[in-house]
Amino acid sequence: MTQPTTERDAAAGPQLESEFEHTPVPASNRKSLFTVSAVWFGFPMILTNAVPGGLVVAMLGFWPGVTAIVVANIIMFFYVSLLSYRAGQTGKSFALQATETFGTVGYAIASGFLATVVVGWFAFNTGATGSALNHAFGWNEMVVAALAGIVFIAVTFLGIRALSWLGAIAAPLFIVAVIVAIAIAAQTHDFGQITGFTGVGGGAMTFGVAVTAIMATFADSGTMTADFTRWSKNGRQAVIATATAFPVASLIAQLSGGILVAAGAIAGAASAGGDFTPLLTGPGNPLLDVLVVVFVVVNLGSVCTHCLYNGALGWSHLVRSKMRVLTVILGVIGVIAAVLGAWNYFVNWLSFLGVIVPPLGAVLIADQIILARRLPGRIERAFRPTAFIAWGGGAAAALFIHFAVPSFSDAVTGLVVGLIVYLAIETPRGRAEPTT
């Protein structure tokens, strides 16, 4: 299939560079290691990543919880790094990667699915911005969500460079906020006793479920990592950029929440997890109030803009439009959902969908990394059934574990089974498909 010409992508405007929605990013347009790292580093170091870290520690206790967090992040590093390595090599977005593996028509199922899920997360976190500032200061939740959503859309509209700028601000700001929260909590809580914290879950969460909970926070955008790391100069730099997110930034966020929970500093940790914003709003200090406002908007803005970028890039390729056009369209839809409070009703559904995402990424890894020697010259097909069989097999295994054996990690199960099924179908037959 002939892709739209690069001339159409050449210039999005006098001040805005092309986002290369339909073609690989040329070598001349690749970004520095710092720029790509800032994009990824600033994404998982967020408040909504501290929450599951605190929840896992609350349910399992300090050392089992920390172990689950570390294990999940190690898995995420290898998973996302492999997909990133391929993106850095080729400059191809997730949609273009999916086209190679699932087919020139079949990719729409994989790409459309994930591009829609991440827009849901955009709506959720935009709504959460309004909710957080409402709880902190009593501000009108709908108005705050609407205004914040407009800002998030505007930042995303500027493209990958703006995401890098935001990440470079959001990550240090998170560290400042956590340090302040710990300093406040240390006045009334003994952090020297955190390693002895045994949890409050009473066995309600297993180790496998904890690993899944941590992985699920970024399974969607982690699978779509190519949208970010395609800007890397090569595969090695793409992996390094990924490592700044998993495990570094992700661990900082999740362990911060876990440590505060283990110290007993967060009330209702079994449901609130590692949400430490109440610590910052409690003292009634004007400077802290300013910090809270800036922190919530910038921090949640980081995840919102990244998710909207993923969604807009994916859908722009699906409908053969421009990323910035879809940013506005999808952003408006997401903001409406946030303002109406619809985000309250689909967060569990989004988390459930995350169970079937890792097998999709596993198929991409099997096809484009492990069996990469078969790719050059492979004839394009509308559908590649083996890819869908493997994705379906991994997803079915993950769902079975989710309902029948909840003590295991459904995310890990789906990833492993999807990988094995694809290799089992393709490798024994030596299926070097016909080449041009």
MIKOL-245452 format. One record per residue: x, y, z of N, C-alpha, C in turn; residue in one letter. Coordinates in steps of 0.05 Angstrom, whole numbers, plus 5000, padded with zeros to 4 digits. Example, Ala and Ser with C-alpha at 12.3 -4.5 7.8 and 13.67 -1.06 7.14 Angstrom:
526448865156524649105156526449345156a
525749555142527349795143525850015157s
# end
This chain:
501749765000500050005000501850255000m
501150434984502750684982501850875004t
503750965020503151155041502851435030q
501351615043501251885034503952005032p
504352185014507052285008508052455031t
510652465034511852625055511452915051t
510852995026510353275020507953375036e
505953195039503553265054504253305084r
506353165093507153185121509153395126d
510153525105512553685107512353915126a
510054055126509854285144507054315154a
506754315180504054345192503454635196a
505354805193504855085197507555235199g
507455495199509955645199511655595224p
510455535247511955495271511955205281q
510355035269510054765279511154565260l
512954395270514154195253512253955248e
512753805228511053575222511253365244s
509053235249508953015268509252745254e
509452735228509852495212507852275219f
505352345216503152165222503151915204e
504051945179503651735160506251615149h
508451715158511051625148513051605172t
515151445169517151435190518551705193p
519451765217520852015222523551995209v
524252185190526852175177529152225197p
531452125189533752155206534352445212a
533852625193534352905196532553045217s
530352915224528453035242528452895270n
530252705274530452575300531352765321r
530552705346531152885369533552775385k
534452955403536652875420535752675441s
537652545454537052345475535652485498l
536452735504535252875526532252935520f
531753015495528953085488527152845490t
527952625478526252385479526052275508v
528252285522528152195550526252365567s
526252625562524452805577521552735571a
520952655547518252575540517352335557v
519052135558518351895573518651925603w
520852065612521452095640519152235655f
518052445642515952595654513252475654g
512952245640510352125637509451955661f
511051755670510151595693510751715720p
512351925722512852045748510552235755m
508252115761505752265765504252175789i
502452335799500852275822499252015818l
498051985794496451745790498151495787t
500751515788502451275789503351225818n
503251435834503851395863501551255877a
499151295866496751165878496950865878v
497450725855497650435856499950335871p
502150485872504450405888503750395917g
502250595927501350605954499250385960g
497550335940495550135944496749855947l
498749795930500049535932501449495959v
502849695968504149685995502049656017v
499849806014497749786034496549506036a
496249376013495049106012496948886020m
499548906012501448696016503348736039l
503748976047505849036067508249156052g
510249266067512349416054514049246036f
515449036046517348896029515948736007w
513748596012512448465989511348665969p
510348895978509449095960511649215943g
513849275956516149385941517149185921v
517248925929518148715910516348705886t
513748715890511848705868512248945849a
512649175861513149425845515649395828i
517849295840520349255826520049055804v
518848825810518448615789516848725766v
514748865771513048965750514549165732a
516249325745517749525730519949405713n
521149185723523149045707521848925682i
519548805686518048695663517348915643i
516449135653515749365636518149465621m
520449465634522849565621523449395596f
523449135599524148955576521948975555f
519448985564517148995545517249245529y
517349475542517249735528519849785513v
522149695524524749745511524949595484s
523849355483523949205458522349345436l
520049445443518349595424519649855417l
520949985436522350235431524750195413s
526149985417528549935401527849915371y
525749785366524849765338523950035327r
522650195344521850465336524150645330a
526250625347528650785342530150695317g
530050445311531250345286529850445261q
527250445262525650495238524450775236t
523950905259522551165259519651135256g
518550885258515750835254514050865280k
511750975277509851005299508650735305s
507050725327505650485334503850385311f
502350575299500550505277502050375254a
504450485247506050365226507150095234l
507950065259508849805268506649605266q
504249685275501949495274501249425246a
501649605227501049545199502849315189t
505349315196507149105188506248835199e
505348825224504748575237501948475233t
499948655234497148575232495948615204f
497348755187496348785160495449075154g
495349145129494749415121491849495127t
490149295131487349345140487049255169v
488149025175487948915202489049095224g
491049255217492249425237490249615250y
488149685235486149875245484849765270a
484649505273483449385297485249435321i
487749365318489649395339490149695346a
490649855326491350135330488850285340s
486550235327484150375336483350305364g
483750055372483149975400484750135420f
487450135416489150265435488750575434l
488450685410488150975407485651065421a
483650895422481150975436481450945466t
482750735475483150695504484650925516v
486851015503488451235515486851505515v
485051545497483351775498481551765523v
480751515529479151475554480751555578g
483351485578485051565601485451865601w
485551995578485652285577483252415591f
480952305585478452405598478552355628a
479452125636479552055664481252245680f
483752295670485552465684484852765683n
483452845661482453115660480353155681t
478552955683476552965705477752955732g
479852795735481252775761482553045769a
483353205749484453465755482353645769t
480053645757477853795769477053695796g
476953425799476253305825478253365846s
480853355839482953395859482953685870a
482553875853482554155861479854225875l
477754085868475254115882475554025911n
476753785915477153685942479053855958h
481053975945483054125959482054405967a
480554535948479854815953476854875949f
475354675942472454715938471854855911g
473754865893473254985867471254825851w
469854955833467854815816469254605799n
468454355803469854135790469554145760e
467154205750466654215721468254435707m
468254665720469754895708472754845707v
473754735729476654675730477354465709v
475754255707476254045687476254155659a
474354335653474054445626476454625620a
477254795639479454975634482054815631l
482454625649484854455647484954305621a
482654195613482554045588483354215564g
482454465564483254645542486254685541i
487454725565490354755566491754505557v
490754275565492054025557491853985526f
489654055515489354035486491354215472i
491654455482493454655470496254555471a
497154445493499854345495500354105476v
498453925475498653695457498753785428t
497253995421497154105394499954185385f
501654275403504354365396506154135387l
505453895396506953665386509053545405g
510753375395512553225412514453395427i
515253625416517153795431515853915456r
513353975454511854085478511653875500a
511253625492511153405511513853375525l
516053425511518653415523519053645543s
518153885536518254105555516654055580w
514253955576512553895599513753685617l
514853475605516153265620518453365637g
520053555625522353665639521453835663a
519053925663517954085686516553895705i
514953715695513253545712514853365731a
517053245721518553055737519853195761a
521353415757522553545781520353655800p
518153745789515953845806514853625824l
514653375812513753155828515553095851f
518253105846520153055867519953255889i
519653515882519353725902516853675918v
514653605905512153555920512353325939a
513653105930514052875948515752935972v
517953085967519753155989518253326010i
516653516000515053686019513053506034v
511753326020509753146033511052976054a
513452866049514852706068515752876092i
516653116087517553296108515153356127a
512853406115510453466132509653216148i
509652986134508852736147510752656169a
513352716166515352636185515052776212a
513552996212513053136237511252986256q
509652806245507752656262507952356258t
509652266240509851976234512751886234h
513151636242515851526245516651376219d
518251486202519051356178521151136183f
522251126206524150916213522850646216g
520150636217518750386221517450276196q
517950406173516450336149517050046140i
519449946144520149676135518649466150t
517549536173516049336189513049346183g
512249516164509349536158508349286144f
506349166156505348906146502848926129t
501849166125499549196107496949196122g
494849276108492149296119490149136102v
491248986083489448846064488348586074g
489748466092488748206103488547996081g
490347996062490347786041488447846018g
487348086017485448155996486748175968a
489348225968490848245943493248045943m
493547905921495747715919498147855905t
500447725906502847835893502347865863f
501147665851500647675822498847905814g
496747945830494848165824496348435827v
498148455847499648695851501448765827a
502748555816504448595793502748705770v
500348575766498548665745497748955749t
497049025774496149295780498249505773a
500749445778502849625771503349645741i
503349415728503649405699501349545684m
498949515695496549625681496649925679a
498150065697498150355697499250465671t
501150315658502250415633502350205611f
500749995613500749795592499849905565a
498050095565496950205540499050385526d
499850595540501850775527504550645525s
505150455543507650305540507750145514g
505450035507505349885482505550075458t
504550315462504750515440507250695442m
509250585456511750745460512950845434t
512550705412513750795387512951075379a
510551165388509751435382511651645393d
513051565415514951745428517851685419f
518551425420521351355416522151335386t
520251365368520951375339522551625333r
522551815352524052065348526952025356w
527651795368530451745377532251715352s
534751785356536651765333537251475325k
536951285344537451005338536050835359n
536250575356534950385375536150405402g
538850435404540150445430539150685447r
538950915434538051155448535051125456q
533550985440530750935446530550775471a
532250575475532250405499533050565523v
535050735520535950905543533751085551i
532351205532530151385538527951235553a
527450985545525450825558526250765587t
528750715591529750645618529350875638a
529251115628528751345646525951335657t
524151205642521351175650520950925666a
521950695655521750435668524550315670f
525650305693524350325719524550595733p
526250775725526951005741524651175750v
523351315731521151505738518851355751a
518151125740515950975750516450885779s
518850785784519550695812519350935831l
520451165823520351395841517451465849i
515651465830512851535835511551325853a
511851065846510550855860511650805888q
514250825891515450785917514851025935l
514551255924513851495940511151445953s
509251355937506651295949506751075969g
508350865963508650635981509950716008g
511950876007513350966031511451126049i
509951306038508151476054505951296066l
505051096051502950916062504150756085v
506550646081507850486102508450646127a
508750906124509251076148506651156162a
504351076150501751136162500951416157g
502151546137501551836133499151886115a
498051676103495751716085493251576096i
491251726101488751616113487351456091a
486151226099484651066081486250956058g
488750876063490550786042489550546026a
487850386038486850156024485150236000a
484150476000482550575977483950815964s
485150985979486451225968489251155956a
490450935965493150865956495151075964g
496951155945499051345951498451635945g
495851705945495151985939495952165962d
498152315959499152475981498352765980f
496552845962495853125960494453225986t
492953066001491853166026493953266046p
496353146045498553236062499353516056l
499253586030500153856021498054066027l
495553986027493354186031492554216060t
493454036077492654046105493554286121g
496154366118497154586136495954856130p
494654906107493555166101495555386096g
497855306087499955496080499555596051n
499455866047498955966020500955865999p
503455846007505555745989504955455981l
504055296000503455025994500955005976l
499055195980496755195964497455245934d
499355425930500255485903501655235892v
503355105908504654865900502754645891l
500554615907498554415901497254465874v
496454715869495154785844496954725820v
499454825822501354795800502054495797v
502354355819503154075818500953905805f
498453945813496253785803495853835773v
495854095764495454155736497754055719v
500154115727502454025711502753725711v
502453605735502953315738500853155722n
498253215727496253075712496153165683l
497053415678497253505650499253345635g
501353245648503353085634502152825623s
500652685640499452435631497252485611v
495752705614493552765595494652825568c
496752985566497853065540499052825526t
500452655541501652415529499552225518h
497452185534495252005525493852115500c
493352375501491952505478493752495453l
496252525457498152505434498052225422y
498152025439497951745429495351705414n
493151795425490551755412490251915386g
491152165386490952325362492752225340a
495152135347496952035326495851775314l
494751595331493651355321491251395304g
489351565313486951615297487451785272w
489551955273490152105249491051925226s
492451715233493351525212490951355203h
489151295221486851125214485051275194l
484651535198482751685182484251855161v
486851825159488551965140488252265143r
488452355167488352645173490952725187s
490852955201493153055214492853025244k
495152985257495152945286493853175300m
494353415292493353655306490353685302r
489253605280486353605276485053415295v
486153175297484952975315485453045344l
487553185350487953285377485653455387t
484753635370482553805377479953645379v
479453475359476953325359476753135383i
478752975386478752775408478952915435l
480453135436480753285461478053405470g
476553515451473953625458472053395468v
472153165455470452945464471252865492i
473952845497474852765524474152965545g
474353225539473653435558470653425565v
469053385545466153355550465553125569i
466852895564466552665581467452735610a
469652885612470752955638468853145653a
467853345639466053545651463453425660v
462453235644459853105651460252895673l
462752835680463252635701463152355691g
463052315665462952045654465451885661a
467652025666470151885672469951705697w
468051775715467651625739466651335733n
465451305710464051055704465650865687y
467850955674469250775657472150715665f
472950815688475750755697476150455701v
474250315713474550025717474549875691n
472949975672472849855645475549895631w
476650135634479250185621481450005633l
481349965659483249785672482949505663s
480349425659479849155649480949115621f
480549315604481549295577484649265577l
485849385597488749365599489749085601g
488048905610488848625612489548505585v
488248585564488648465538490548625520i
491848825532493748985517496448855514v
497648745536500348625534500648415513p
498648235508498948035487499348165459p
498048395455498348545430501348625426l
502448745447505248825446507048585443g
506348355455507948115453508048015424a
505848045410505847955382507648135365v
507648405371509448585357512348515362l
513048445387515748375395516548125380i
514847925380515447665367515947705337a
514247865325514447905296516648085287d
517148305302518948505293521648505306q
521948355328524548335341525648045339i
524147855349525147575349525247465320i
523247525304523247425277523747645256l
525347835264525748075248527048015221a
528547795219529947725194527947685171r
525447625177523547575156522147825145r
522648055158521148295150522048425124l
524648435118525348575093524148445069p
522648595053521448495029518948335032g
517948305057515548145061513148275047r
511648125032509348235018507248335037i
506248575032504148685049501548535045e
500148485067497548345066495448515080r
492948495072490848645085490548545114a
490548285118490348165145492547955148f
493647945171495547725178494347565201r
492847355194491247205213492947105237p
495447015233496946905255497347115277t
497547365270497847575290495347595307a
493047575294490547595309490047345326f
490847115316490546865331492246885357i
494746985354496547005377495547205397a
494647435387493547645405491047535419w
489247405404486947285417487547075437g
489546905431490346695449491446815475g
493147015473494247145496492147285513g
490247425499488147555513486247365527a
485647135514483946935526485246815551a
487846765550489346665573489246865596a
489647125589489647335609486947355622a
484847345606482147365618481447115635l
482346885626481946645642483246665670f
485746755670487146795695485847015712i
484847215699483647445713481147345729h
479647165717477147075731477546815746f
479146635736479346365747481646325767a
483846465762486246435779487246705787v
485746865801486547145807489147175822p
490146965834492646985848495047025830s
494646955804496846985784496547265771f
498647345757498547595742497447555714s
495047665709493847625683495447775661d
496648005668498148155649500648005640a
502047885658504447725651503547475636v
501447355644500447115630499847175601t
498347385597497547465570499947525552g
501847665564504347735549505847485540l
506247305560507847065554506346885534v
503746835538502246665521502046775493v
501647035490501547165464504147125449g
506347155462508947115450509346825441l
508746645459509146355453507346265430i
504846345430503046265409503946355382v
504846605380505746715354508146565344y
510146525362512546375355511846085348l
510045965362509245685357507945655330a
506445855321505145845295507145895273i
508846095276510646185255513246025252e
514545965274517245865273517445575262t
515945385272516345105263516045075232p
514245225220513745195192515745355176r
517545495190519545655176518245855157g
516245985167514446145149515846405140r
517746375124518846615110516946675088a
515246865093513146935074514247025047e
512746995026513747074999514647365000p
516747424987517847694986517647804958t
517848074957517648204931520148174916t
# end
